[in-house]
């Protein structure tokens, strides 16, 4: 697929790296010669130096042959303009990165679609929505809901008191026949394992389960983790994600935001109605203690500095805060952070990439998600045409060994399918797959 990315910043470069690994035909446009030189040296992409809002530059990128155009510069006005231009000049599908939440309202999206912007995404809003989900189920390190919550994939750490340690997967899955759940993956250090029935869960492993949503809390209790309601939340940082998160959660929790910038504090005060704003150094642990850190149920480290976010989250954990979430821009920190005690890592680049990848994958894809630190994807395919998927059971489809069918949603009904399960047209199928299996899975569902 021919793909053009306008903007070689953090999000654009990360997307280019992921897409280049997929053997896609990538062109990267930016005005900064240094970032393009870095991209050309490290990635298998073509680069064009110039303003993507220039029709001449778009012609150089052979825009009329482009299947997917991604406008992900740091300026949302630029992104909207270049996406509109690209569509008018022949690009098949356009995606623009925005930050204004009003643009994501249905009426606004319809206007932009008529102008030529097919898809609008906001990494900040997507990240804030993920944080809200994690707070709602605080016992988990990961929570992903498919088809409005009919099926959930959740993850948790097998701590020293977890009763599942040293049990095989078959023993774990058979512990309680009263509710449906299935173990689909284990993260052990930096290794992602799709377990078989004889795989043994070890202390320190992260175990990922798929469950019908009404059974999620039961599965958590089985693991020895009792649900604790979250009432008080502290956020540090004045980033856009911090503001969006506070807006989403301030009516459900007692929220305190700590930031060092007075001007940003004024903006937060204007945008929020039920949140305490504290001006001070968010990396100063003594200040955080003065503001009641030890009484918080959740701590959200959302400053622009990954190291500050990790360190303050560890301090919050040491003080007994139940749930810690840290925003980390450096993907390489993900494994390190989890291994040293941060509950959950948020990376807006990965979240944006998941949203965009559904338009790259073969087959009819409804959603894509990734687990923090796990080298794999969860892909929700739609069974959209009559082929061998409808005439064979799951065990007869010969799915790749590095993949597993986690769940199926058929209308209003959810299933955790066994090997004899057979698909029907319009089924929504959730597949968990390691990178080496993804293309084979795509071929099956395309």
Secondary structure, 3 states (H helix, E strand, C coil): CEEEEECCCHHHHHHHHHHHHCCCEEEEEECCHHHHHHHHHHCCCEEEECCCCCHHHHHHCCHHHCCEEEECCCCHHHHHHHHHHHHHCCCCEEEEECCCHHHHCHHHHHHHHHHCCCEEECHHHHHHHHHHHHHHCCCCCEEEEECCCCEEEEEEECCCCCCCCCCEHHHHHCCCCCCCEEEEEEEECCEEECCCCCCECCCCCEEEEEEEHHHHHHHHHHCCCCCCCCCEEEEECCCHHHHHHHHHHCCCCEEEEEECCHHHHHHHHHHCCCEEEEECCCCCHHHHHHCCHHHCCEEEECCCCHHHHHHHHHHHHHCCCCEEEEECCCCCHHHHHHHHCCCEEECHHHHHHHHHHCCCCCCCEEEEECCCCCCEEEEEEECCCCCHHHCCEHHHCCCCCCEEEEEEEECCEEECCCCCCECCCCCEEEEEEEHHHHHHHHHHHC
